[in-house]
Amino acid sequence: MAPKKKSLRLIFACNIRTLRKRRGLSQEQLAKASGVSTQYISLLENNDRNVTIDVIEAIGKALGVRAIELFEDDAQTSASPAKSIRDAIKLMQDVEKKLTASQP
């Protein structure tokens, strides 16, 4: 008997949670960066809501991945170490810019 495939919605839910945590983001931070509510991110991560293409695109952008990667069953392992390092550097640069901009 073939193993049961995960639904795309479940794969999406697992991937946004995994990628969010890998990037050290809270649900609140991801929600703000994606333009949705924290409750909606929670519902998506718990596989309790469907999602629109616009939100998929916004979440992908906020997580630094292509939208299609959010539906890959192995997305949590597909990022190369170099890509992860580049993502971390970009995230640190973005934080530094925000901190610098908020100083008088």
N, CA and C atoms as an extended XYZ file, in Angstrom:
312
Properties=species:S:1:pos:R:3:atomname:S:1:resname:S:1:resid:I:1 pbc="F F F"
N         0.852       -1.176        0.000 N   MET     1
C         0.000        0.000        0.000 CA  MET     1
C         0.900        1.242        0.000 C   MET     1
N         0.607        2.163       -0.884 N   ALA     2
C         1.396        3.395       -0.978 CA  ALA     2
C         1.115        4.294        0.219 C   ALA     2
N         2.151        5.007        0.715 N   PRO     3
C         1.918        5.911        1.841 CA  PRO     3
C         0.984        7.039        1.422 C   PRO     3
N         0.166        7.458        2.369 N   LYS     4
C        -0.787        8.528        2.107 CA  LYS     4
C        -0.035        9.851        1.929 C   LYS     4
N        -0.372       10.569        0.852 N   LYS     5
C         0.272       11.852        0.587 CA  LYS     5
C        -0.361       12.921        1.459 C   LYS     5
N         0.473       13.854        1.888 N   LYS     6
C        -0.033       15.002        2.634 CA  LYS     6
C        -0.750       15.937        1.671 C   LYS     6
N        -1.782       16.595        2.147 N   SER     7
C        -2.475       17.575        1.325 CA  SER     7
C        -1.575       18.798        1.129 C   SER     7
N        -1.786       19.545        0.063 N   LEU     8
C        -1.014       20.770       -0.173 CA  LEU     8
C        -1.201       21.749        0.979 C   LEU     8
N        -2.401       21.801        1.513 N   ARG     9
C        -2.654       22.727        2.616 CA  ARG     9
C        -1.837       22.350        3.846 C   ARG     9
N        -1.719       21.063        4.123 N   LEU    10
C        -0.916       20.614        5.258 CA  LEU    10
C         0.568       20.869        5.012 C   LEU    10
N         1.028       20.619        3.801 N   ILE    11
C         2.427       20.898        3.462 CA  ILE    11
C         2.707       22.382        3.643 C   ILE    11
N         1.815       23.234        3.130 N   PHE    12
C         1.945       24.685        3.269 CA  PHE    12
C         2.008       25.065        4.752 C   PHE    12
N         1.108       24.512        5.548 N   ALA    13
C         1.063       24.822        6.985 CA  ALA    13
C         2.385       24.456        7.668 C   ALA    13
N         2.874       23.259        7.383 N   CYS    14
C         4.139       22.809        7.991 CA  CYS    14
C         5.304       23.684        7.544 C   CYS    14
N         5.318       24.033        6.260 N   ASN    15
C         6.438       24.819        5.734 CA  ASN    15
C         6.471       26.235        6.283 C   ASN    15
N         5.321       26.887        6.404 N   ILE    16
C         5.400       28.260        6.921 CA  ILE    16
C         5.833       28.254        8.386 C   ILE    16
N         5.373       27.275        9.154 N   ARG    17
C         5.813       27.193       10.555 CA  ARG    17
C         7.316       26.913       10.628 C   ARG    17
N         7.783       25.931        9.856 N   THR    18
C         9.207       25.564        9.878 CA  THR    18
C        10.087       26.727        9.436 C   THR    18
N         9.727       27.349        8.326 N   LEU    19
C        10.536       28.453        7.804 CA  LEU    19
C        10.492       29.669        8.728 C   LEU    19
N         9.327       29.940        9.306 N   ARG    20
C         9.210       31.067       10.248 CA  ARG    20
C        10.128       30.847       11.440 C   ARG    20
N        10.080       29.661       12.007 N   LYS    21
C        10.920       29.357       13.173 CA  LYS    21
C        12.396       29.364       12.810 C   LYS    21
N        12.724       28.829       11.635 N   ARG    22
C        14.124       28.806       11.194 CA  ARG    22
C        14.680       30.226       11.091 C   ARG    22
N        13.828       31.165       10.725 N   ARG    23
C        14.271       32.554       10.573 CA  ARG    23
C        14.145       33.349       11.873 C   ARG    23
N        13.710       32.678       12.929 N   GLY    24
C        13.620       33.335       14.229 CA  GLY    24
C        12.504       34.361       14.314 C   GLY    24
N        11.455       34.167       13.530 N   LEU    25
C        10.338       35.110       13.530 CA  LEU    25
C         9.192       34.589       14.388 C   LEU    25
N         8.527       35.497       15.067 N   SER    26
C         7.302       35.138       15.770 CA  SER    26
C         6.159       35.155       14.761 C   SER    26
N         5.022       34.607       15.160 N   GLN    27
C         3.847       34.684       14.296 CA  GLN    27
C         3.466       36.146       14.072 C   GLN    27
N         3.614       36.949       15.096 N   GLU    28
C         3.291       38.372       14.988 CA  GLU    28
C         4.188       39.065       13.957 C   GLU    28
N         5.478       38.769       13.995 N   GLN    29
C         6.404       39.383       13.038 CA  GLN    29
C         6.102       38.949       11.612 C   GLN    29
N         5.828       37.667       11.421 N   LEU    30
C         5.489       37.180       10.092 CA  LEU    30
C         4.185       37.796        9.608 C   LEU    30
N         3.220       37.899       10.505 N   ALA    31
C         1.930       38.494       10.138 CA  ALA    31
C         2.111       39.939        9.675 C   ALA    31
N         2.880       40.693       10.437 N   LYS    32
C         3.110       42.094       10.083 CA  LYS    32
C         3.812       42.214        8.737 C   LYS    32
N         4.829       41.395        8.522 N   ALA    33
C         5.584       41.438        7.273 CA  ALA    33
C         4.741       40.975        6.083 C   ALA    33
N         3.727       40.152        6.346 N   SER    34
C         2.878       39.608        5.289 CA  SER    34
C         1.600       40.415        5.082 C   SER    34
N         1.291       41.315        6.011 N   GLY    35
C         0.088       42.119        5.881 CA  GLY    35
C        -1.187       41.400        6.277 C   GLY    35
N        -1.063       40.428        7.177 N   VAL    36
C        -2.233       39.705        7.671 CA  VAL    36
C        -2.201       39.717        9.199 C   VAL    36
N        -3.237       39.183        9.811 N   SER    37
C        -3.286       39.170       11.276 CA  SER    37
C        -2.495       37.993       11.843 C   SER    37
N        -2.095       38.142       13.079 N   THR    38
C        -1.398       37.066       13.788 CA  THR    38
C        -2.303       35.845       13.888 C   THR    38
N        -3.587       36.084       14.134 N   GLN    39
C        -4.542       34.976       14.243 CA  GLN    39
C        -4.606       34.194       12.926 C   GLN    39
N        -4.554       34.901       11.806 N   TYR    40
C        -4.613       34.236       10.507 CA  TYR    40
C        -3.378       33.362       10.285 C   TYR    40
N        -2.194       33.871       10.654 N   ILE    41
C        -0.972       33.060       10.552 CA  ILE    41
C        -1.123       31.805       11.399 C   ILE    41
N        -1.630       31.953       12.605 N   SER    42
C        -1.838       30.808       13.486 CA  SER    42
C        -2.789       29.793       12.854 C   SER    42
N        -3.878       30.280       12.288 N   LEU    43
C        -4.844       29.385       11.642 CA  LEU    43
C        -4.213       28.662       10.454 C   LEU    43
N        -3.398       29.379        9.677 N   LEU    44
C        -2.733       28.744        8.539 CA  LEU    44
C        -1.750       27.676        9.006 C   LEU    44
N        -0.951       28.001       10.019 N   GLU    45
C         0.037       27.049       10.529 CA  GLU    45
C        -0.618       25.813       11.130 C   GLU    45
N        -1.836       25.965       11.617 N   ASN    46
C        -2.557       24.835       12.206 CA  ASN    46
C        -3.461       24.139       11.190 C   ASN    46
N        -3.309       24.518        9.922 N   ASN    47
C        -4.060       23.891        8.837 CA  ASN    47
C        -5.569       24.073        9.009 C   ASN    47
N        -5.960       25.223        9.541 N   ASP    48
C        -7.371       25.486        9.792 CA  ASP    48
C        -8.009       26.464        8.817 C   ASP    48
N        -7.242       26.981        7.866 N   ARG    49
C        -7.781       27.953        6.904 CA  ARG    49
C        -7.181       27.730        5.533 C   ARG    49
N        -7.969       28.039        4.521 N   ASN    50
C        -7.455       28.110        3.158 CA  ASN    50
C        -6.760       29.449        3.005 C   ASN    50
N        -5.985       29.587        1.949 N   VAL    51
C        -5.191       30.789        1.765 CA  VAL    51
C        -5.332       31.270        0.324 C   VAL    51
N        -5.261       32.579        0.116 N   THR    52
C        -5.346       33.134       -1.224 CA  THR    52
C        -3.949       33.219       -1.851 C   THR    52
N        -3.926       33.350       -3.151 N   ILE    53
C        -2.656       33.480       -3.859 CA  ILE    53
C        -1.906       34.722       -3.402 C   ILE    53
N        -2.628       35.810       -3.172 N   ASP    54
C        -1.980       37.043       -2.721 CA  ASP    54
C        -1.279       36.848       -1.381 C   ASP    54
N        -1.913       36.125       -0.476 N   VAL    55
C        -1.314       35.888        0.839 CA  VAL    55
C        -0.142       34.920        0.725 C   VAL    55
N        -0.264       33.917       -0.135 N   ILE    56
C         0.851       32.993       -0.359 CA  ILE    56
C         2.074       33.771       -0.825 C   ILE    56
N         1.851       34.662       -1.776 N   GLU    57
C         2.948       35.473       -2.303 CA  GLU    57
C         3.559       36.354       -1.209 C   GLU    57
N         2.716       36.982       -0.394 N   ALA    58
C         3.203       37.859        0.673 CA  ALA    58
C         3.981       37.083        1.729 C   ALA    58
N         3.496       35.909        2.100 N   ILE    59
C         4.194       35.087        3.096 CA  ILE    59
C         5.530       34.602        2.537 C   ILE    59
N         5.535       34.168        1.289 N   GLY    60
C         6.790       33.740        0.663 CA  GLY    60
C         7.821       34.852        0.667 C   GLY    60
N         7.371       36.047        0.295 N   LYS    61
C         8.281       37.203        0.281 CA  LYS    61
C         8.802       37.488        1.689 C   LYS    61
N         7.913       37.458        2.675 N   ALA    62
C         8.311       37.731        4.067 CA  ALA    62
C         9.294       36.687        4.583 C   ALA    62
N         9.170       35.449        4.099 N   LEU    63
C        10.059       34.378        4.538 CA  LEU    63
C        11.300       34.255        3.659 C   LEU    63
N        11.348       35.021        2.589 N   GLY    64
C        12.518       34.998        1.716 CA  GLY    64
C        12.597       33.790        0.813 C   GLY    64
N        11.438       33.231        0.449 N   VAL    65
C        11.408       32.088       -0.457 CA  VAL    65
C        10.423       32.364       -1.584 C   VAL    65
N        10.579       31.609       -2.670 N   ARG    66
C         9.593       31.707       -3.743 CA  ARG    66
C         8.306       31.048       -3.257 C   ARG    66
N         7.184       31.582       -3.679 N   ALA    67
C         5.893       31.058       -3.226 CA  ALA    67
C         5.772       29.557       -3.464 C   ALA    67
N         6.278       29.086       -4.584 N   ILE    68
C         6.176       27.665       -4.916 CA  ILE    68
C         6.875       26.787       -3.881 C   ILE    68
N         7.931       27.308       -3.256 N   GLU    69
C         8.661       26.529       -2.250 CA  GLU    69
C         7.815       26.228       -1.025 C   GLU    69
N         6.795       27.024       -0.792 N   LEU    70
C         5.921       26.795        0.363 CA  LEU    70
C         5.068       25.543        0.187 C   LEU    70
N         5.041       24.993       -1.037 N   PHE    71
C         4.235       23.804       -1.320 CA  PHE    71
C         5.085       22.565       -1.587 C   PHE    71
N         6.397       22.695       -1.430 N   GLU    72
C         7.280       21.550       -1.622 CA  GLU    72
C         7.329       20.741       -0.341 C   GLU    72
N         7.098       19.450       -0.486 N   ASP    73
C         7.021       18.587        0.696 CA  ASP    73
C         8.327       18.543        1.459 C   ASP    73
N         9.430       18.877        0.797 N   ASP    74
C        10.725       18.864        1.466 CA  ASP    74
C        11.307       20.263        1.595 C   ASP    74
N        10.470       21.294        1.599 N   ALA    75
C        10.955       22.683        1.629 CA  ALA    75
C        11.812       22.955        2.854 C   ALA    75
N        11.513       22.294        3.960 N   GLN    76
C        12.299       22.575        5.152 CA  GLN    76
C        13.731       22.082        5.036 C   GLN    76
N        13.989       21.189        4.081 N   THR    77
C        15.352       20.703        3.911 CA  THR    77
C        15.961       21.120        2.583 C   THR    77
N        15.195       21.785        1.731 N   SER    78
C        15.690       22.079        0.393 CA  SER    78
C        16.649       23.257        0.323 C   SER    78
N        16.600       24.148        1.279 N   ALA    79
C        17.473       25.327        1.232 CA  ALA    79
C        18.921       24.911        1.455 C   ALA    79
N        19.776       25.397        0.582 N   SER    80
C        21.193       25.092        0.727 CA  SER    80
C        21.765       25.907        1.885 C   SER    80
N        22.876       25.457        2.473 N   PRO    81
C        23.493       26.231        3.538 CA  PRO    81
C        23.848       27.647        3.089 C   PRO    81
N        24.317       27.793        1.852 N   ALA    82
C        24.680       29.119        1.354 CA  ALA    82
C        23.456       30.027        1.301 C   ALA    82
N        22.322       29.487        0.868 N   LYS    83
C        21.101       30.286        0.812 CA  LYS    83
C        20.675       30.684        2.226 C   LYS    83
N        20.778       29.759        3.161 N   SER    84
C        20.413       30.067        4.548 CA  SER    84
C        21.308       31.165        5.117 C   SER    84
N        22.575       31.115        4.804 N   ILE    85
C        23.510       32.143        5.275 CA  ILE    85
C        23.172       33.481        4.646 C   ILE    85
N        22.903       33.474        3.325 N   ARG    86
C        22.519       34.722        2.649 CA  ARG    86
C        21.239       35.289        3.260 C   ARG    86
N        20.281       34.412        3.558 N   ASP    87
C        19.028       34.855        4.179 CA  ASP    87
C        19.290       35.476        5.550 C   ASP    87
N        20.171       34.853        6.321 N   ALA    88
C        20.490       35.373        7.646 CA  ALA    88
C        21.168       36.735        7.554 C   ALA    88
N        22.092       36.875        6.612 N   ILE    89
C        22.783       38.160        6.428 CA  ILE    89
C        21.789       39.231        6.020 C   ILE    89
N        20.901       38.903        5.077 N   LYS    90
C        19.900       39.873        4.626 CA  LYS    90
C        18.989       40.273        5.783 C   LYS    90
N        18.572       39.312        6.582 N   LEU    91
C        17.714       39.601        7.723 CA  LEU    91
C        18.425       40.529        8.709 C   LEU    91
N        19.704       40.261        8.980 N   MET    92
C        20.463       41.116        9.888 CA  MET    92
C        20.620       42.527        9.319 C   MET    92
N        20.845       42.622        8.008 N   GLN    93
C        20.969       43.931        7.373 CA  GLN    93
C        19.656       44.704        7.453 C   GLN    93
N        18.549       44.015        7.257 N   ASP    94
C        17.238       44.660        7.357 CA  ASP    94
C        16.979       45.173        8.772 C   ASP    94
N        17.337       44.359        9.762 N   VAL    95
C        17.158       44.768       11.156 CA  VAL    95
C        18.040       45.973       11.462 C   VAL    95
N        19.289       45.931       10.982 N   GLU    96
C        20.210       47.042       11.203 CA  GLU    96
C        19.673       48.338       10.583 C   GLU    96
N        19.127       48.246        9.365 N   LYS    97
C        18.547       49.415        8.714 CA  LYS    97
C        17.395       49.992        9.528 C   LYS    97
N        16.544       49.108       10.032 N   LYS    98
C        15.399       49.559       10.831 CA  LYS    98
C        15.851       50.210       12.112 C   LYS    98
N        16.863       49.624       12.742 N   LEU    99
C        17.385       50.210       13.994 CA  LEU    99
C        18.036       51.558       13.734 C   LEU    99
N        18.797       51.651       12.665 N   THR   100
C        19.467       52.896       12.310 CA  THR   100
C        18.438       53.978       11.966 C   THR   100
N        17.395       53.597       11.255 N   ALA   101
C        16.363       54.557       10.853 CA  ALA   101
C        15.563       55.055       12.052 C   ALA   101
N        15.455       54.257       13.096 N   SER   102
C        14.652       54.658       14.254 CA  SER   102
C        15.432       55.500       15.268 C   SER   102
N        16.747       55.623       15.051 N   GLN   103
C        17.564       56.433       15.964 CA  GLN   103
C        17.504       57.904       15.541 C   GLN   103
N        17.502       58.825       16.546 N   PRO   104
C        17.424       60.258       16.208 CA  PRO   104
C        18.677       60.778       15.537 C   PRO   104
